[in-house]
Amino acid sequence: MLDRFIDQQALIVFLASAATFMMIVALAMPFLQQSALSSRLKAVAKRREELSQQQRAKLQEKDKKSLVSETQIGLMKKVVEAVNLEELLASQELKNRLAQGGYRGPAAAIIFTFMRLLMPIVLAILTWFILFVAKTFDVDFFMKLIYCFAALPIGYFLPNLILTSQIQSRQQEFTMQFPDALDLLVICVEAGLSMEAAFNRVTDEMAENAPVLAQEFGLTTAELAYLGDRGKALENLALRTGLDTVKSFTTSLIQSEKYGTPLATALRVISQENREKRMAKVEEKAAALGAKMTVPMIAFFLPVIFIVVIGPAVIQVMAM
């Protein structure tokens, strides 16, 4: 009965074809998986290149808004080279300080060095004009010369003082917003985003409320995308900020990536530590408020109280 409905030769051919097909699939499966992995790696590389191009475009837009043209920068460089200060331009410490103040690129070192040369002359000429030409102040000739010469070192150190103030201002703003950024990083990493995507997401979310932090994280995103060494990109973040908290943060990320520890756990611990530090600073300021208010109260409140309490009695005594 079975021979009437099934052709044995056709069945043998079908089974042989199926076995051959299965054998071909089994042999080709590793190559197909490798092709899928290759496509995923290409997609990741493409995404990293897109992030890099976005960050570079943002930096180029900011550079175009600079008030100093390339011709002026070239003239400044020639002046600096004429007084043999090329070593100062190549100083890595100066570049790090300028980066911490928000001034990046080779032009920043040139402008800063040129201003340290120009400001003493400008301030001395301005002092000479006020004292000798305008005669605003009635000072003898010898004191006028002393004031003019005193303006030279003041003008020399003035750019450095301005840079130090800018660095401190940026560090304070970065420190206040850093714990919130770490919380967002924890959320992004736990959601399955990579380190580059997490930094890019935090940059977009905090661009309005924390421009300094968003700028630094945006540069880190670009460096993570196009630098071969991810640890170097994280170390550059610590150098640009100059903060111990950021240095410990980048060290933890580097160790987490090196030894394979969970990134979200490390970020959560760092976030908690930074929040505790921020709360400790707030409590410290609150505790010092009483001592700081002592002098204003003595200078402004006590005289008013004395006037209110003793004033009527003084008026009555004077009326008698």
C-alpha positions in Angstrom: 0.0 0.0 0.0 2.9 2.4 0.9 4.5 1.8 -2.5 1.3 2.9 -4.3 1.3 6.4 -2.8 5.0 7.2 -2.3 7.7 7.0 -4.9 10.7 5.6 -3.1 13.2 7.1 -5.6 11.6 10.6 -5.1 11.6 10.1 -1.4 15.3 9.2 -1.4 16.1 12.2 -3.6 14.1 14.5 -1.3 15.8 13.3 1.9 19.2 13.5 0.2 18.5 17.1 -0.9 17.3 18.0 2.6 20.4 16.5 4.2 22.6 18.4 1.7 20.8 21.6 2.4 21.1 21.2 6.2 24.8 20.4 5.9 25.4 23.5 3.8 23.5 25.6 6.3 25.5 24.1 9.2 28.8 24.9 7.4 27.7 28.4 6.4 26.3 29.4 9.8 29.6 30.5 11.4 30.3 32.7 8.3 26.8 34.2 8.5 27.3 35.0 12.2 30.6 36.6 11.5 29.0 38.7 8.8 26.3 39.8 11.3 29.0 40.8 13.8 30.9 42.6 11.1 27.8 44.6 10.2 27.2 45.5 13.8 30.8 46.7 14.2 30.4 48.8 11.0 27.2 50.3 12.4 28.9 51.1 15.7 31.9 52.7 13.8 29.5 54.7 11.7 27.6 56.0 14.7 30.9 57.0 16.4 31.9 58.8 13.3 28.5 60.6 13.2 29.0 61.7 16.9 32.5 62.9 16.1 31.3 64.9 13.1 28.5 66.5 15.2 30.9 67.6 17.9 33.5 68.9 15.4 30.7 70.9 13.7 29.7 72.4 17.1 33.3 73.3 17.8 33.8 74.9 14.4 30.7 77.0 14.8 32.1 78.3 18.1 35.4 79.0 16.5 33.8 81.0 13.8 32.2 83.3 16.4 35.7 84.3 17.7 36.3 88.0 17.7 40.0 87.5 16.6 40.7 86.8 13.0 43.4 84.5 11.7 45.4 87.5 10.4 45.4 89.1 13.9 46.4 85.8 15.4 49.3 85.6 12.9 50.5 89.1 13.9 50.3 88.2 17.6 52.3 85.1 17.0 55.0 87.0 15.2 55.2 89.5 18.1 55.5 86.6 20.6 58.2 84.9 18.6 60.1 88.2 18.2 60.5 88.4 22.0 61.6 84.7 22.2 58.5 83.3 24.0 58.0 80.2 21.8 58.5 77.9 24.8 55.6 79.5 26.6 53.4 78.8 23.7 54.4 75.1 23.8 53.9 74.8 27.6 51.5 72.0 28.3 50.7 73.5 31.7 49.5 76.7 30.1 47.4 74.8 27.6 45.8 72.9 30.5 45.0 76.1 32.4 43.5 77.7 29.3 41.4 74.6 28.7 40.2 74.7 32.3 39.2 78.3 31.7 37.3 77.4 28.5 39.9 78.6 26.0 41.0 75.9 23.6 43.0 75.6 20.5 46.5 76.9 19.5 45.2 80.4 19.2 44.3 80.6 22.9 47.9 80.3 24.0 49.0 82.9 21.4 46.3 85.4 22.5 47.0 84.9 26.2 50.8 85.3 25.8 50.3 88.4 23.6 48.0 89.9 26.2 50.6 89.4 28.9 53.0 91.4 26.8 50.5 94.1 25.8 48.6 94.8 29.1 51.6 96.2 31.0 52.3 98.7 28.2 48.6 99.6 27.8 48.1 100.0 31.6 51.3 102.1 32.0 50.3 104.4 29.1 46.8 104.8 30.6 48.2 105.6 34.0 50.6 108.2 32.4 47.7 109.8 30.5 45.5 110.0 33.6 48.3 111.5 35.8 50.3 113.7 33.4 47.9 114.7 30.7 44.4 114.6 32.3 45.8 115.7 35.7 42.9 114.0 37.4 44.8 113.5 40.7 47.0 116.2 42.3 50.2 114.1 43.0 53.8 115.2 42.8 56.0 114.2 39.9 57.9 111.5 41.8 54.8 109.6 42.9 53.4 109.8 39.3 56.5 108.0 38.1 56.1 105.4 40.8 52.5 104.8 39.8 53.4 104.4 36.1 56.1 101.9 36.9 53.8 100.0 39.3 51.3 99.6 36.5 53.8 97.4 34.5 53.7 94.4 36.9 50.0 94.8 37.5 49.3 94.6 33.8 51.6 91.6 33.4 49.8 89.6 36.1 46.3 90.8 35.2 45.6 88.3 32.4 46.7 85.5 34.8 44.3 86.7 37.5 41.4 86.9 35.0 42.2 83.4 33.9 42.3 82.1 37.5 39.0 83.7 38.2 37.5 82.1 35.1 38.8 78.7 36.0 37.4 78.9 39.5 34.0 80.1 38.2 33.8 77.2 35.7 34.9 74.6 38.3 32.2 75.8 40.7 29.5 75.6 38.1 30.8 72.2 37.0 30.9 70.8 40.5 27.3 71.9 41.3 25.9 70.1 38.2 28.2 67.1 38.2 26.1 64.8 40.5 23.0 65.4 38.4 25.0 64.5 35.3 26.2 61.3 37.0 22.6 60.3 37.8 21.7 60.7 34.1 24.7 58.6 33.1 23.6 55.9 35.5 20.1 55.9 33.9 21.5 55.8 30.4 23.9 53.0 31.1 21.3 50.9 32.9 19.0 51.4 29.9 21.6 49.7 27.7 23.4 52.7 26.1 27.1 52.6 25.4 29.5 55.0 27.1 29.6 57.3 24.0 25.8 57.3 23.6 25.4 58.0 27.3 27.7 61.0 27.3 26.0 62.3 24.2 22.6 61.9 25.7 23.7 63.7 28.9 25.2 66.5 26.8 21.9 67.1 25.0 19.8 67.0 28.2 22.0 69.4 30.1 22.9 71.8 27.4 20.6 74.6 28.6 20.9 74.2 32.4 24.6 73.4 32.6 26.5 74.7 29.5 29.9 74.2 31.0 29.3 70.6 31.9 27.6 70.0 28.5 30.6 71.5 26.7 33.1 69.2 28.5 31.0 66.1 28.1 30.5 67.0 24.4 34.2 67.1 23.9 34.6 63.8 25.7 31.9 62.3 23.4 33.9 63.4 20.3 37.2 62.1 21.7 35.6 58.8 22.6 34.4 58.6 19.0 37.6 59.3 17.2 40.4 58.6 19.6 41.8 55.0 19.6 42.4 55.0 23.3 39.2 55.5 25.3 41.2 55.9 28.5 43.0 58.9 27.0 39.7 60.6 26.2 38.6 60.2 29.8 42.0 61.5 31.1 41.6 64.5 28.9 38.3 65.2 30.6 40.0 65.3 34.0 42.8 67.6 32.7 40.3 70.0 31.1 38.3 70.4 34.4 41.2 70.2 36.9 38.9 68.7 39.6 39.8 65.8 41.9 36.2 64.5 41.7 36.3 64.3 38.0 39.7 62.6 38.1 38.4 59.9 40.5 35.4 59.6 38.2 37.5 59.0 35.1 39.8 56.6 36.9 36.8 54.5 38.0 35.5 54.4 34.4 38.9 53.4 33.1 39.3 50.6 35.7 35.7 49.5 35.1 36.4 49.1 31.4 39.7 47.5 32.0 38.7 44.8 34.5 35.1 44.3 33.3 33.3 45.5 36.4 29.7 46.8 35.9 29.8 50.4 34.7 26.4 51.3 36.3 27.5 50.2 39.7 30.7 52.3 39.6 28.7 55.3 38.4 26.1 54.9 41.1 28.8 54.8 43.8 30.5 57.9 42.4 27.2 59.8 42.1 26.4 59.1 45.7 29.8 60.3 46.8 29.5 63.5 44.9 26.1 64.2 46.2 27.4 63.7 49.8 30.2 66.1 49.1 27.9 68.7 47.6 25.6 68.4 50.7 28.6 68.7 53.0 29.6 72.0 51.3 26.1 73.4 51.7 26.1 72.4 55.3 29.5 74.0 55.8 28.3 77.3 54.3 25.1 77.2 56.4 27.2 76.6 59.6 29.5 79.6 58.7 26.5 81.9 58.1 26.2 82.9 61.7 29.8 84.0 62.0 29.6 85.9 58.7 26.5 87.7 59.8 28.1 89.0 63.0 29.9 92.0 61.4 26.9 93.2 59.3 24.7 93.0 62.4 27.1 95.0 64.5 27.6 97.6 61.7 24.0 98.0 60.6 21.5 96.5 63.1 22.9 97.7 66.4 23.1 101.4 65.6 19.5 101.4 64.4 18.4 99.6 67.6 20.3 102.2 69.7 18.7 105.0 67.8 15.2 103.5 68.4 15.8 102.8 72.1 17.8 105.8 73.2 16.6 108.3 70.6 13.4 109.4 72.4 15.2 109.9 75.7 17.9 112.0 74.0 15.2 114.1 72.4 13.4 114.7 75.7 16.7 115.6 77.4 17.6 118.1 74.6 14.0 119.6 74.9 14.5 120.3 78.6 
